[in-house]
Amino acid sequence: MVSAMSVPVHLPLYPTYEELLDFSQSAYPELEEFLSAGPSWRKQHWQWGSDFLKYIGRNKSEHTYLRFRTDVERFLLWTFLFKDKPIDEQKKKDILAFADFAWKPPVNWVGVKNVDRFECVGGTFKVNRDWHPFRYKVPKSSDSDKIDKRRYKPSQATLSATFAALMSFYNYLITEEICIGNPAQFAKKDCRYFIKDAQVKDIKRLTEEQWSYVLATAEKMAENTPHCERNLFVVACLKTLFLRISELSERKTWVPVMSHFWQDDGGNWWLKVFGKGRKLRDVTVPTQFLAYLTRYRKFRGETALPSSSDDSPLVEKIRGQGGMSARHLSRLVQSVFDQAYEQMKQDVGEAAAKKLQEASTHWLRHTGASLEVERGRPLKDISEDLGHASMATTDTIYVQSENKKRAASGKERSVD
């Protein structure tokens, strides 16, 4: 651990994908000064990272760009400011040293907020001083003034994602004939922070009672404020159709429209979804959900159910045209969570409602799938609706249901 007095000042290295495509160093004077201040290979390394991230953004997705940007940026900052050794000369032991650093980074490199890296001021991009390379994710209900950033530890998933990004970065450099080997691949096998995990997983989901409060709150909001019909429709989609928030949002390569709801020859309704990995899937639409679809379309002044030529956005903006971003959709859901929490806390107490303070949009997807498993629906059918590549992934949800039975039977054990 480096002492606080000797910790170098950090700064972001890469902007958004769109800004990187149109990047001009003169528009980023602080970054230009930082890259010029180091050895000549610092600028070269930055360019390698830039080329790799543009490749990822173009050939994978902007979501993958954001994930990989975080880890490539951390690795290059550590290389520039701590290791001072070109990455094409680094070996397995160097990558393991970076893993040590990422496991316990300097406290002033850890933030608690997700903020933009740069701010446009007077035609140039200034470094946002509130940005940090590492983020301590704390429950939404926590008091930010009492957070001890020294307690930061990356999760196993974060650690795996870090090595995935580094291995992908080195593989790219190998194909570009810059590096001759992938030290990250060998280092992962010897990284002491990985744990073989056989413990009971806590799936992030709502209980049936919590979900009933969310749904009732959304319905009440829609009755009192007509434009909140969107909120009701969105939470119903996420939970009932097992959708990710990104699958409802407008993206450059895909715009969800009403005609993506379609009916087959047997009268069954489906929703065509563009999911992770740029994969299309068809999700079964239960009969009960059609009432929520009809209700939302009636609010919009449309026919009860969509036709095959209906190219209107699945979730419309109130002002302006087109669909909504994932960020704006998340705000709609959060407003429902907030009001549901207050109502449930008032009715049955804070302890029963607490999870609603921590819930994210993704919890609704897990909630819907978990309740279907408990209902006894075939796991294969749930897996296909979720868009999982393997039933083994879906089985992690099923295991939780089995663990409930295991816990119940375990209570019957006696001491004597």
C-alpha positions as CSV (number, residue, x, y, z in Angstrom):
1,M,0.0,0.0,0.0
2,V,1.4,3.4,-1.0
3,S,1.4,6.1,1.7
4,A,-1.1,8.9,1.2
5,M,1.7,11.5,0.9
6,S,3.3,9.7,-2.1
7,V,0.2,8.8,-4.1
8,P,0.3,10.5,-7.5
9,V,-2.7,12.6,-8.6
10,H,-4.9,10.6,-11.0
11,L,-6.8,11.8,-14.0
12,P,-9.1,10.1,-16.6
13,L,-7.5,9.0,-19.8
14,Y,-10.4,8.3,-22.2
15,P,-13.7,10.1,-22.8
16,T,-17.0,8.6,-24.1
17,Y,-16.9,6.4,-27.2
18,E,-18.3,9.1,-29.4
19,E,-15.9,11.7,-28.1
20,L,-13.0,9.3,-28.6
21,L,-13.9,8.7,-32.2
22,D,-13.6,12.5,-32.7
23,F,-10.7,13.0,-30.3
24,S,-8.4,16.0,-30.6
25,Q,-5.7,16.3,-28.0
26,S,-5.8,20.1,-28.1
27,A,-9.3,19.9,-26.8
28,Y,-8.0,18.0,-23.7
29,P,-5.2,20.2,-22.4
30,E,-4.8,18.6,-19.0
31,L,-4.6,15.1,-20.6
32,E,-2.1,16.4,-23.2
33,E,0.1,17.9,-20.5
34,F,0.0,14.6,-18.5
35,L,0.9,12.4,-21.5
36,S,3.7,14.8,-22.5
37,A,5.2,14.9,-19.0
38,G,6.1,11.2,-18.9
39,P,8.5,9.0,-20.9
40,S,8.0,8.9,-24.7
41,W,6.2,5.6,-24.5
42,R,3.4,7.1,-22.4
43,K,1.7,8.7,-25.4
44,Q,2.3,5.5,-27.4
45,H,0.6,3.4,-24.7
46,W,-2.3,5.8,-24.6
47,Q,-2.7,5.4,-28.4
48,W,-2.7,1.6,-28.0
49,G,-5.4,1.9,-25.5
50,S,-7.4,4.3,-27.7
51,D,-7.1,2.0,-30.7
52,F,-8.2,-1.0,-28.6
53,L,-11.2,0.8,-27.1
54,K,-12.4,2.1,-30.5
55,Y,-12.2,-1.5,-31.7
56,I,-14.3,-2.7,-28.8
57,G,-16.9,0.1,-29.2
58,R,-17.2,-0.6,-32.9
59,N,-17.2,-4.4,-32.9
60,K,-18.7,-5.2,-29.5
61,S,-20.9,-2.6,-28.0
62,E,-20.7,0.7,-26.2
63,H,-21.6,-1.1,-23.0
64,T,-18.5,-3.3,-23.4
65,Y,-16.5,-0.2,-24.2
66,L,-17.5,1.4,-20.9
67,R,-16.6,-1.8,-19.0
68,F,-13.2,-2.2,-20.7
69,R,-12.4,1.5,-20.5
70,T,-12.5,1.4,-16.7
71,D,-10.0,-1.5,-16.5
72,V,-7.7,-0.4,-19.3
73,E,-7.6,3.1,-17.8
74,R,-6.8,1.8,-14.3
75,F,-4.0,-0.5,-15.7
76,L,-2.4,2.3,-17.7
77,L,-2.6,4.8,-14.8
78,W,-0.9,2.3,-12.6
79,T,1.7,1.6,-15.3
80,F,2.4,5.3,-15.8
81,L,2.3,6.5,-12.2
82,F,3.5,3.5,-10.1
83,K,5.2,0.8,-12.2
84,D,6.8,3.0,-14.8
85,K,7.4,0.0,-17.1
86,P,6.1,-0.4,-20.7
87,I,3.3,-2.9,-20.9
88,D,5.0,-4.8,-23.7
89,E,7.8,-5.5,-21.3
90,Q,5.6,-6.6,-18.4
91,K,5.5,-10.2,-17.2
92,K,3.2,-12.3,-15.1
93,K,4.7,-10.9,-11.8
94,D,3.9,-7.4,-13.0
95,I,0.2,-8.2,-13.7
96,L,0.0,-9.8,-10.2
97,A,1.5,-6.6,-8.8
98,F,-1.3,-4.7,-10.5
99,A,-3.8,-7.1,-9.0
100,D,-2.4,-6.2,-5.6
101,F,-2.9,-2.6,-6.4
102,A,-6.5,-3.0,-7.7
103,W,-7.4,-5.1,-4.6
104,K,-6.3,-2.3,-2.3
105,P,-6.0,1.0,-4.2
106,P,-5.0,4.3,-2.5
107,V,-7.9,5.7,-0.6
108,N,-7.9,9.0,-2.6
109,W,-8.2,7.0,-5.8
110,V,-11.6,5.7,-4.6
111,G,-14.8,7.6,-5.1
112,V,-18.4,6.9,-4.2
113,K,-20.2,8.5,-7.1
114,N,-20.5,7.7,-10.8
115,V,-19.6,10.9,-12.6
116,D,-18.5,12.1,-16.0
117,R,-14.7,12.0,-16.6
118,F,-14.5,15.3,-18.4
119,E,-16.6,18.5,-18.4
120,C,-16.8,20.8,-21.5
121,V,-15.9,24.3,-20.4
122,G,-15.4,27.1,-23.0
123,G,-14.8,24.7,-25.9
124,T,-12.3,22.5,-24.1
125,F,-12.7,19.4,-21.9
126,K,-11.6,19.8,-18.3
127,V,-10.9,17.0,-16.0
128,N,-13.8,16.4,-13.5
129,R,-12.1,16.4,-10.1
130,D,-14.9,14.4,-8.7
131,W,-13.9,11.4,-10.8
132,H,-11.9,8.6,-9.3
133,P,-10.5,5.4,-11.0
134,F,-12.2,3.1,-8.4
135,R,-15.7,3.4,-7.1
136,Y,-16.9,2.1,-3.8
137,K,-20.5,0.9,-4.5
138,V,-22.6,1.3,-1.4
139,P,-26.3,0.8,-0.8
140,K,-28.5,3.7,-1.8
141,S,-29.8,3.8,1.8
142,S,-26.3,4.5,3.2
143,D,-25.3,7.8,4.7
144,S,-22.6,9.1,2.3
145,D,-20.9,11.1,5.0
146,K,-20.2,8.0,7.0
147,I,-18.7,5.9,4.2
148,D,-15.1,4.6,5.0
149,K,-13.4,4.2,1.6
150,R,-10.7,2.2,3.2
151,R,-13.1,-0.7,3.3
152,Y,-13.2,-0.8,-0.5
153,K,-12.7,-4.3,-1.9
154,P,-13.5,-5.4,-5.5
155,S,-16.0,-8.2,-5.8
156,Q,-15.1,-11.5,-7.4
157,A,-17.1,-10.4,-10.5
158,T,-15.1,-7.2,-10.6
159,L,-11.9,-9.0,-10.3
160,S,-12.9,-11.4,-13.1
161,A,-13.9,-8.5,-15.3
162,T,-10.6,-6.8,-14.7
163,F,-8.7,-9.9,-15.9
164,A,-11.1,-10.3,-18.9
165,A,-10.3,-6.7,-20.0
166,L,-6.6,-7.1,-19.6
167,M,-6.5,-10.4,-21.4
168,S,-8.6,-8.9,-24.3
169,F,-6.3,-5.9,-24.4
170,Y,-3.1,-8.0,-24.6
171,N,-4.7,-10.3,-27.2
172,Y,-5.5,-7.2,-29.3
173,L,-1.8,-6.1,-29.0
174,I,-0.7,-9.5,-30.0
175,T,-2.8,-9.4,-33.2
176,E,-1.3,-6.0,-33.9
177,E,2.2,-7.5,-33.5
178,I,3.0,-5.2,-30.6
179,C,3.2,-7.9,-27.9
180,I,4.4,-11.5,-28.2
181,G,2.6,-12.9,-25.2
182,N,-0.4,-12.4,-22.8
183,P,0.9,-12.2,-19.2
184,A,-2.6,-11.5,-17.9
185,Q,-3.7,-14.9,-19.0
186,F,-1.0,-16.6,-16.9
187,A,-1.4,-14.2,-14.0
188,K,-5.1,-15.0,-13.5
189,K,-4.3,-18.6,-12.6
190,D,-2.0,-17.5,-9.8
191,C,-4.0,-14.5,-8.5
192,R,-4.4,-15.1,-4.8
193,Y,-7.6,-13.0,-4.6
194,F,-9.8,-15.4,-6.5
195,I,-12.0,-17.6,-4.3
196,K,-13.7,-20.8,-5.3
197,D,-17.2,-19.9,-4.2
198,A,-19.7,-22.6,-3.1
199,Q,-21.6,-20.4,-0.7
200,V,-25.3,-19.6,-1.0
201,K,-25.9,-16.7,-3.3
202,D,-28.2,-13.8,-2.4
203,I,-30.0,-13.1,-5.6
204,K,-30.9,-9.4,-5.8
205,R,-34.7,-9.6,-6.0
206,L,-37.8,-8.4,-4.3
207,T,-40.2,-10.6,-2.2
208,E,-43.7,-11.1,-3.4
209,E,-44.9,-8.6,-0.9
210,Q,-42.4,-6.0,-2.0
211,W,-43.3,-6.5,-5.6
212,S,-47.0,-6.1,-4.8
213,Y,-46.2,-2.7,-3.3
214,V,-44.2,-1.7,-6.3
215,L,-47.0,-2.7,-8.7
216,A,-49.7,-1.1,-6.5
217,T,-47.6,2.1,-6.3
218,A,-47.1,2.3,-10.0
219,E,-50.8,1.8,-10.6
220,K,-51.7,4.5,-8.1
221,M,-49.2,6.9,-9.7
222,A,-50.7,6.3,-13.1
223,E,-54.2,6.9,-11.8
224,N,-53.2,10.2,-10.2
225,T,-50.8,11.5,-12.9
226,P,-51.6,10.3,-16.4
227,H,-48.0,10.5,-17.8
228,C,-47.0,8.0,-15.0
229,E,-48.6,5.3,-17.2
230,R,-45.1,5.1,-18.6
231,N,-43.7,4.2,-15.1
232,L,-46.4,1.5,-14.8
233,F,-45.7,0.0,-18.2
234,V,-41.9,0.0,-17.7
235,V,-42.0,-1.8,-14.3
236,A,-44.5,-4.3,-15.7
237,C,-42.2,-5.0,-18.7
238,L,-39.1,-5.5,-16.6
239,K,-40.6,-7.8,-14.1
240,T,-43.1,-9.8,-16.3
241,L,-41.0,-10.1,-19.5
242,F,-37.7,-10.4,-17.7
243,L,-36.1,-7.5,-19.5
244,R,-33.0,-5.6,-18.9
245,I,-33.4,-1.8,-18.8
246,S,-31.2,-1.5,-21.9
247,E,-33.6,-3.7,-23.8
248,L,-36.3,-1.1,-23.5
249,S,-34.1,1.8,-24.4
250,E,-33.3,3.4,-27.7
251,R,-29.8,2.6,-29.0
252,K,-27.9,3.4,-32.1
253,T,-28.2,0.0,-33.5
254,W,-31.7,-0.8,-32.3
255,V,-34.9,1.1,-31.6
256,P,-37.6,-0.9,-29.7
257,V,-40.9,-0.3,-31.4
258,M,-44.5,-1.4,-30.8
259,S,-44.4,-3.8,-33.8
260,H,-41.9,-5.9,-31.9
261,F,-44.9,-7.2,-30.1
262,W,-46.3,-9.8,-32.5
263,Q,-48.8,-12.6,-32.6
264,D,-48.2,-16.0,-34.0
265,D,-50.8,-18.3,-35.9
266,G,-51.8,-19.8,-32.6
267,G,-52.8,-16.5,-31.1
268,N,-49.7,-16.4,-28.8
269,W,-48.1,-13.0,-28.2
270,W,-44.3,-12.5,-28.3
271,L,-41.9,-9.6,-27.9
272,K,-38.8,-9.4,-30.1
273,V,-35.9,-8.2,-27.9
274,F,-32.4,-7.1,-28.9
275,G,-30.3,-8.3,-26.0
276,K,-26.7,-8.8,-24.8
277,G,-24.2,-10.0,-27.4
278,R,-26.2,-8.4,-30.2
279,K,-28.6,-11.4,-30.0
280,L,-32.3,-11.3,-30.9
281,R,-34.7,-13.4,-28.9
282,D,-38.5,-13.7,-28.7
283,V,-39.9,-13.5,-25.2
284,T,-43.3,-15.0,-24.4
285,V,-45.9,-12.4,-23.4
286,P,-48.4,-13.7,-20.8
287,T,-52.1,-12.9,-21.4
288,Q,-52.4,-10.8,-18.2
289,F,-49.6,-8.5,-19.4
290,L,-51.7,-7.5,-22.4
291,A,-54.0,-5.4,-20.1
292,Y,-50.9,-3.3,-19.2
293,L,-49.9,-3.0,-22.8
294,T,-53.4,-1.9,-23.8
295,R,-53.6,0.5,-20.9
296,Y,-50.4,2.2,-22.0
297,R,-51.4,2.4,-25.6
298,K,-54.8,3.9,-24.7
299,F,-52.9,6.6,-22.8
300,R,-51.0,7.3,-26.0
301,G,-54.2,7.5,-28.1
302,E,-53.4,4.2,-30.0
303,T,-55.3,1.1,-30.7
304,A,-55.5,-1.5,-28.0
305,L,-52.8,-3.8,-29.5
306,P,-50.1,-3.0,-32.0
307,S,-50.1,-4.0,-35.6
308,S,-47.1,-5.3,-37.6
309,S,-46.6,-1.8,-39.1
310,D,-46.6,0.1,-35.9
311,D,-43.1,1.7,-35.7
312,S,-43.8,4.0,-32.8
313,P,-41.3,3.8,-29.9
314,L,-42.0,1.1,-27.3
315,V,-41.6,3.7,-24.5
316,E,-42.2,7.3,-25.7
317,K,-40.7,10.5,-24.5
318,I,-43.3,12.9,-23.1
319,R,-41.6,15.8,-24.7
320,G,-39.8,15.4,-28.0
321,Q,-39.7,12.5,-30.3
322,G,-38.3,9.0,-30.2
323,G,-37.6,6.5,-27.5
324,M,-35.9,6.9,-24.1
325,S,-32.4,6.3,-22.9
326,A,-31.6,3.7,-20.2
327,R,-30.8,6.4,-17.8
328,H,-34.2,8.1,-18.2
329,L,-36.0,4.8,-17.9
330,S,-34.1,4.0,-14.7
331,R,-35.3,7.3,-13.3
332,L,-38.9,6.3,-14.0
333,V,-38.4,3.0,-12.1
334,Q,-36.5,4.7,-9.2
335,S,-39.4,7.0,-8.6
336,V,-41.7,4.0,-8.2
337,F,-39.3,2.3,-5.8
338,D,-39.0,5.5,-3.7
339,Q,-42.8,5.9,-3.3
340,A,-43.3,2.1,-2.8
341,Y,-40.7,2.2,0.0
342,E,-42.4,5.0,1.8
343,Q,-45.8,3.3,1.6
344,M,-44.6,-0.1,2.7
345,K,-42.5,1.4,5.5
346,Q,-45.7,3.2,6.8
347,D,-47.8,0.0,6.5
348,V,-45.6,-2.8,7.7
349,G,-42.4,-1.2,9.0
350,E,-39.0,-0.2,7.7
351,A,-37.4,-3.7,8.1
352,A,-39.8,-5.2,5.6
353,A,-39.4,-2.3,3.1
354,K,-35.7,-1.9,3.4
355,K,-34.8,-3.8,0.2
356,L,-36.8,-1.3,-1.9
357,Q,-34.2,1.3,-0.9
358,E,-31.4,-0.8,-2.4
359,A,-33.3,-2.2,-5.4
360,S,-32.2,-1.4,-9.0
361,T,-34.0,-2.0,-12.3
362,H,-32.3,-5.3,-12.7
363,W,-33.9,-6.6,-9.5
364,L,-37.2,-6.7,-11.4
365,R,-35.8,-9.1,-14.0
366,H,-34.5,-11.4,-11.2
367,T,-37.8,-11.1,-9.3
368,G,-39.9,-12.2,-12.3
369,A,-37.7,-15.1,-13.1
370,S,-37.4,-16.2,-9.5
371,L,-41.1,-16.2,-8.9
372,E,-41.6,-18.2,-12.1
373,V,-39.1,-20.8,-10.9
374,E,-41.0,-21.0,-7.6
375,R,-44.3,-21.3,-9.5
376,G,-42.9,-24.5,-11.2
377,R,-42.5,-23.3,-14.7
378,P,-39.9,-25.4,-16.7
379,L,-36.4,-24.0,-16.3
380,K,-35.7,-24.4,-20.0
381,D,-38.6,-22.1,-20.9
382,I,-37.5,-19.5,-18.3
383,S,-34.0,-19.7,-19.7
384,E,-35.0,-18.9,-23.2
385,D,-37.2,-16.0,-22.2
386,L,-34.3,-14.6,-20.2
387,G,-32.0,-15.0,-23.2
388,H,-29.4,-17.0,-21.3
389,A,-26.9,-18.8,-23.5
390,S,-26.9,-21.8,-21.1
391,M,-29.4,-23.2,-18.7
392,A,-26.6,-23.4,-16.1
393,T,-26.8,-19.6,-15.8
394,T,-30.6,-19.8,-15.2
395,D,-29.9,-22.6,-12.7
396,T,-28.3,-20.1,-10.3
397,I,-31.8,-18.8,-9.8
398,Y,-33.2,-22.3,-9.4
399,V,-30.6,-23.1,-6.8
400,Q,-31.8,-20.3,-4.7
401,S,-35.3,-21.9,-4.6
402,E,-33.7,-25.2,-3.6
403,N,-31.7,-23.4,-0.9
404,K,-34.9,-22.1,0.6
405,K,-36.1,-25.7,1.0
406,R,-32.7,-26.6,2.4
407,A,-32.9,-23.8,4.9
408,A,-36.4,-24.8,6.0
409,S,-35.4,-28.4,6.5
410,G,-32.3,-27.3,8.4
411,K,-34.4,-25.5,11.0
412,E,-35.7,-28.9,12.1
413,R,-32.3,-30.1,13.3
414,S,-31.9,-30.4,17.1
415,V,-29.0,-29.8,19.4
416,D,-29.5,-32.8,21.7
